[in-house]
Amino acid sequence: MNTVELIIKKRNGKALTKDEINYLIHSYTKGRIPDYQFSALLMAILLKGMTKAETSYLTEAMLHSGKVIDLSYVKGPKIDKHSTGGVGDKTSLILASVVAAAGVNVPMISGRGLGHTGGTLDKLESIPGFRTNLSLKEYKSVLKKCGAVLIGQTKDIAPADKKIYSLRDVTGTVESIPLITGSIMSKKLAEGIDGLVLDVKTGSGAFMRKTKDAVELANSLISTAKAFNKKVIAFITDMNQPLGNYIGNWLEVYESVMVLRGKKQGDLFDLSMNLSGAMIYLGGKAGSIKEGIEIAKEQIDNGKAFEKFVQMVELQGGDTSVILNPEKYPASKFKSKLKSTTNGYVKEINTYQLGMAALELGAGRKTMSDKIDPKAGIIFNVKLGDKIKKGEVVAELHSQSKDKINIAKEMILNAITFSKQKTTKPKLIKKTIK
């Protein structure tokens, strides 16, 4: 096959065949197609799109560029969740424990922070000793022992995705829905799952800011999952404000522990229960999502979900003493309270800006070589629609640097818009797609 001819074919808006896509993915992964040619192909895909069939072929080629994990020896259903990312989104830590406690296996391969959004791996690694780089043998062992495991992408899992994603990141081709679908689904299918629950975010803190784009992505992911005979449910959820109140790696682990202990309600609890309920339903342990939600809540109430989280932390090398006694965790050198300068109702929150403020404090990376401060972050006390008085504490900032706190304070104040009139609270789950 001729690579240039295939680039031209896609540039002209024609569909590529399964053999042509297999050739392109296999050759690029093996280093036979140079970056400059594959960049041209990625741009052609971004501009001209792909059919459902092409997207399925792309996913399959990326999936089979590495190992597909065989979990047939693990008894019972295996269901995972994928979120497209947001600020304060720590549901994976909660639902993995809840769903495993309900008798459904959760084999989860997660990612790191990307831009303004936090990553599950970075959160887990804020727990001293916690290992996210397990071998496939260790991954299977932890899953068999406790029913849940959370690791990062290994060199054996969809290596084509790792290489293509790095190129997309620097060629302006991240936003392509077929490419996003191939990236997500190749990794998820490689886990050996039976079903998948999707949490597609929309709003100021999401990659898909418009609801119609989030729905389009959800439909693409669903179509691809069904092409591989996987059970799937998608939720379109709000990201016009942070999920929960804590932003930053250890702070988000702490809030997750509070939810698992039954000490915290609110939007984070509600979304975690909905996602858990859908996973329990797909895993055949409930007759409906609603029944699944009730089972999920039972795992919080009877303490089994928290016990499961402690077990998983221990099996992956983490120090369980900070989970059992979170107040023992080292504190940031500097803490500062940010107070409201006005009276009014919270009308808008620029969630992207809040994520960037947390990154400024040290909770994320500005460059690949940056080291994350696990203690850094924001406790954000307000929600859309809240009535705020002048002088009321809006946020508490944690950092090792006073200068960074001063910069972040300004960013947070500029991220909140107040109104004199009462404002409405957004709907957390905008749409459910099956």
Residue pairs with C-beta under 8 A, 6 or more apart in sequence:
1 19
1 20
1 23
3 24
3 27
3 33
3 37
3 41
4 37
6 16
6 20
6 23
6 24
6 41
7 37
7 40
7 41
7 44
9 16
9 20
10 16
10 41
10 44
10 45
10 48
11 40
11 44
11 47
11 48
12 48
13 48
15 50
15 51
15 53
15 54
16 24
16 50
16 54
16 57
17 57
18 53
18 57
18 60
21 54
21 57
21 58
21 61
22 57
22 61
24 33
24 38
24 41
24 61
25 58
25 61
25 62
25 65
25 160
26 61
26 65
27 33
28 38
28 160
28 163
28 164
29 65
29 159
29 160
29 163
35 167
38 164
38 167
39 167
39 171
39 173
42 164
42 167
42 168
42 171
42 173
42 176
42 179
43 171
43 172
43 173
45 173
45 176
45 178
45 179
46 172
46 173
46 175
46 176
46 179
49 176
49 177
49 178
50 58
50 178
52 220
52 223
52 224
52 227
54 178
55 178
55 181
55 182
55 220
55 223
55 224
56 223
56 224
56 227
56 228
58 178
58 179
58 181
58 182
59 181
59 182
59 185
59 186
59 189
59 224
59 227
59 228
60 228
61 160
62 158
62 160
62 161
62 164
62 182
62 183
62 186
63 158
63 185
63 186
63 189
63 190
65 158
65 159
65 160
65 161
65 186
66 155
66 156
66 157
66 158
66 159
66 160
66 190
67 136
67 156
67 157
67 190
68 189
68 190
68 192
69 107
69 136
69 139
69 140
69 157
69 190
69 191
69 192
70 192
71 78
71 105
71 107
71 140
71 143
71 191
71 192
71 193
72 192
73 140
73 144
74 105
74 140
74 143
74 144
76 103
76 104
76 105
76 147
76 283
77 104
77 105
77 194
77 195
77 282
77 283
77 284
77 285
78 104
78 105
78 106
78 107
78 191
78 192
78 193
78 194
78 195
78 283
79 99
79 104
79 105
79 106
79 193
79 194
79 195
79 196
79 197
79 231
79 279
79 282
79 283
80 106
80 107
80 108
80 188
80 191
80 193
80 195
80 196
80 197
80 279
81 91
81 92
81 95
81 106
81 108
81 196
81 197
81 198
81 199
81 275
81 279
82 184
82 188
82 196
82 197
82 198
82 199
82 221
83 89
83 91
83 92
83 198
83 199
83 200
83 201
84 199
84 200
84 201
84 206
84 207
84 208
84 214
84 217
85 114
85 117
85 118
85 201
85 206
85 207
86 117
86 201
86 205
86 206
86 239
86 242
86 243
86 351
87 116
87 117
87 118
87 205
87 239
87 242
87 243
87 247
87 351
87 352
87 354
87 355
87 358
88 118
88 242
88 243
88 244
88 245
88 246
88 247
88 252
88 268
88 380
89 117
89 118
89 199
89 201
89 239
89 243
90 118
90 120
90 123
90 243
90 244
90 246
90 252
90 253
90 255
90 256
90 268
91 199
91 243
91 268
91 271
91 272
91 275
92 108
92 110
92 120
92 150
93 120
93 123
93 124
93 150
93 252
93 253
93 256
93 309
94 256
94 259
94 260
94 268
94 272
94 276
94 305
95 106
95 272
95 275
95 276
95 279
95 296
96 106
96 108
96 148
96 150
96 309
96 312
97 148
97 260
97 299
97 305
97 306
97 308
97 309
97 312
98 260
98 272
98 273
98 276
98 296
98 299
98 300
98 305
98 308
99 106
99 148
99 276
99 279
99 280
99 283
99 296
100 106
100 146
100 147
100 148
100 308
100 312
101 147
101 299
101 304
101 305
101 307
101 308
102 276
102 280
102 283
102 285
102 295
102 296
102 298
102 299
103 147
103 283
103 285
104 147
104 279
104 280
104 283
104 285
105 143
105 147
105 148
105 283
106 147
106 148
106 149
106 279
107 139
107 143
107 149
107 191
107 192
107 193
108 120
108 148
108 149
108 150
108 151
108 191
109 151
109 152
109 153
109 157
109 187
109 188
109 190
109 191
110 119
110 120
110 121
110 124
110 132
110 150
110 151
110 152
111 119
111 120
111 121
111 152
111 153
112 119
112 121
112 122
112 152
113 119
113 122
113 364
113 365
113 372
115 355
115 364
116 205
116 352
116 355
116 356
116 358
116 359
116 364
117 205
117 207
117 355
118 247
118 248
118 249
118 252
118 355
118 358
118 363
118 364
120 150
121 132
121 150
121 152
122 249
122 364
122 372
122 374
123 249
123 250
123 252
123 253
124 130
124 132
124 150
124 253
124 316
124 318
125 132
125 249
125 374
126 249
126 250
126 253
126 374
126 375
127 250
127 253
127 313
127 318
127 319
127 322
127 323
128 318
128 319
128 322
129 317
129 318
129 319
130 313
130 316
130 317
130 318
130 319
131 316
131 317
131 318
132 150
132 151
132 152
132 316
133 151
133 152
133 154
134 142
134 149
134 151
134 316
135 154
136 154
136 156
139 149
139 151
142 148
142 149
142 312
142 315
142 316
143 149
145 311
145 315
146 308
146 311
146 312
146 315
147 308
148 308
148 312
149 312
149 315
149 316
150 312
150 316
153 161
153 162
153 187
155 162
157 187
157 190
157 191
158 186
158 187
158 190
160 186
161 182
161 183
161 186
161 187
164 179
164 182
164 183
165 183
167 173
168 174
168 176
168 179
173 179
174 180
174 207
175 207
177 213
177 216
177 217
177 220
178 220
180 217
180 220
181 217
181 220
181 221
181 224
182 224
184 221
185 221
185 224
185 225
185 228
188 196
189 228
189 230
193 230
194 230
194 231
194 282
194 283
195 230
195 231
195 232
195 279
195 282
195 283
196 225
196 230
196 231
196 232
196 282
197 232
197 233
197 234
197 235
197 275
197 278
197 279
197 282
198 218
198 221
198 222
198 232
198 233
198 234
198 235
199 234
199 235
199 237
199 271
199 275
200 208
200 214
200 215
200 217
200 218
200 221
200 234
200 235
200 236
200 237
201 207
201 208
201 214
201 237
201 238
201 239
202 208
202 209
202 210
202 211
202 213
202 214
202 236
202 237
202 238
202 239
202 430
203 209
203 238
203 239
203 240
203 241
203 351
203 426
204 239
204 240
204 348
204 349
204 350
204 351
204 352
205 239
205 240
205 241
205 242
205 351
205 352
205 354
205 355
206 214
206 239
206 351
208 214
208 217
211 236
211 430
211 431
214 236
215 236
215 431
215 433
218 234
218 236
218 433
219 234
219 433
221 232
221 234
222 232
222 234
222 433
222 434
225 231
225 232
226 232
231 282
232 282
232 434
233 278
233 281
233 282
233 289
233 432
233 433
233 434
234 432
234 433
234 434
235 274
235 275
235 278
235 429
235 431
235 432
235 433
236 429
236 430
236 431
236 432
236 433
237 271
237 428
237 429
237 430
238 426
238 427
238 428
238 429
238 430
239 351
240 348
240 349
240 351
240 384
240 426
241 349
241 351
241 383
241 384
241 426
242 349
242 351
242 354
242 380
243 267
243 268
243 271
244 252
244 255
244 264
244 266
244 267
244 268
245 255
245 266
245 268
245 379
245 380
245 381
246 252
246 254
246 255
246 377
246 378
246 379
246 380
247 354
247 355
247 358
247 363
247 377
247 378
247 379
247 380
248 358
248 361
248 363
248 374
248 375
248 376
248 377
248 378
248 398
249 363
249 372
249 374
249 376
249 377
250 329
250 374
250 375
250 377
251 375
251 377
251 378
251 379
251 398
252 377
253 323
254 326
254 329
255 264
255 268
256 309
257 306
257 309
257 323
257 326
258 264
259 268
259 269
259 272
259 300
260 300
260 305
260 306
260 309
261 306
262 300
262 301
262 303
267 383
267 428
270 428
271 428
271 429
272 296
273 293
273 296
273 297
274 289
274 293
274 429
276 292
276 293
276 296
276 299
277 286
277 289
277 290
277 291
277 292
277 293
277 294
277 295
277 296
278 289
278 292
279 292
280 286
280 292
280 295
280 296
281 287
281 288
281 289
281 291
281 292
285 292
285 295
286 292
286 294
286 295
289 432
299 305
299 308
300 306
309 323
310 320
310 323
310 324
313 319
313 320
313 323
314 320
321 328
322 328
322 329
329 375
330 375
331 375
331 398
332 373
332 375
332 376
332 398
332 399
332 400
333 399
333 400
333 401
334 397
334 398
334 399
334 400
334 401
334 402
334 405
335 396
335 397
335 398
336 396
336 397
336 405
336 409
337 393
337 395
337 396
337 397
338 393
338 394
338 395
338 396
338 397
338 409
338 412
338 413
339 390
339 391
339 392
339 393
339 394
340 388
340 389
340 390
340 391
340 392
340 393
340 394
341 390
341 413
342 388
342 390
342 418
343 388
343 389
343 390
343 418
344 387
344 388
344 418
344 419
344 420
345 385
345 386
345 387
345 388
345 418
345 419
345 420
345 421
345 422
345 423
346 382
346 383
346 384
346 385
346 386
346 388
346 416
346 417
346 418
346 419
346 423
347 384
347 417
347 418
347 419
347 423
348 384
348 416
348 417
349 382
349 384
349 415
349 416
349 417
350 414
350 415
350 416
350 417
351 415
353 411
353 412
353 414
353 415
354 378
354 380
354 411
354 412
354 415
355 364
356 411
357 378
357 408
357 411
357 412
357 415
358 364
358 376
358 377
358 378
358 408
359 365
359 366
360 404
360 407
360 408
360 411
361 373
361 376
361 377
361 378
361 397
361 398
361 399
361 401
361 404
361 405
361 408
362 372
362 373
362 376
362 399
362 400
362 401
362 404
363 372
363 373
363 376
363 377
363 378
364 370
364 372
365 372
373 399
373 400
375 398
375 400
376 398
376 399
376 400
377 397
377 398
378 395
378 396
378 397
378 398
378 408
378 412
379 395
379 396
379 398
380 394
380 395
380 412
381 393
381 394
381 395
381 396
382 388
382 394
382 395
382 416
383 425
384 423
384 424
384 425
384 426
385 422
385 423
385 424
385 425
387 422
388 394
388 418
394 412
394 413
394 416
395 412
397 405
397 408
397 409
397 412
399 405
399 408
